Amino acid sequence: MIAETLGCPVGDFYGVATVRPDLSATVELLRLWNAIASETDRAAVLRCAREAANVVSREVEAV
């Protein structure tokens, strides 16, 4: 479903990306997110992203 939303093949998440250059950072971010095993670390990443995006913080949902 994520690959479909981004308009890229599922294989791009596991190998060399074939997506448009403007989506390469998005794909990298999703790969990195997938590599974070710790819920605490994921919460820290979300806090950082929300701060950078000037989004109001909220309770972290289970992922």
N, C-alpha and C positions, 0 to 999 in steps of 0.2 A: 504494500500500500504506500509506503514512503517513496519507493522508487517511482511508482506511478505518479504520485503527486509532484515529484521533482522532474518527471519526464525523462528518466534515465533507466537503463537496464539494471536489474537486481545485481548482476555481476559487478557493477561499478563499486559496490560497497565492499568487495572482496579483492579487487584487482586494480589495474590501471583504469582510471576514470575516462569515460568517453563522453562525458557531459559537456555542455557548453562551458567555456571558461568562466562565465559569470556565475555558474553554480558550483564551481570546484571548491570554493571555500565552504559552501553549505554542505557538500558531501563530506569534506574533511571534518567539519564540526560534528556531523552525525557519526562518523567513524570514531572520532575521539570520545564522543558521548557513550557510544556502545562499549568502548574499552574501559570506562570507569565503572568499577565493580562496587565501590563503596557508596552507600546512600549518603553518607556525610559529605563525601567529595562531590557527589552530584549536586547536593544542596548548595555547596560552596560555588560551584560553577554557575548554577542558576542565579544565585545572589549577584555574582559578578556580571552576568549577562543582563540581568534586570537593571543593575546600576548603570551599565554602559548604554542601555536603551532608554534610560529615564522612565522605567516602569515601576509602579508601586509594588512593593514586596507583598507577598501573600504566603499562606501556608503551602509548603511543598507537598504535592500529591505523591502517592506511592507510584513508583515507576516499574 
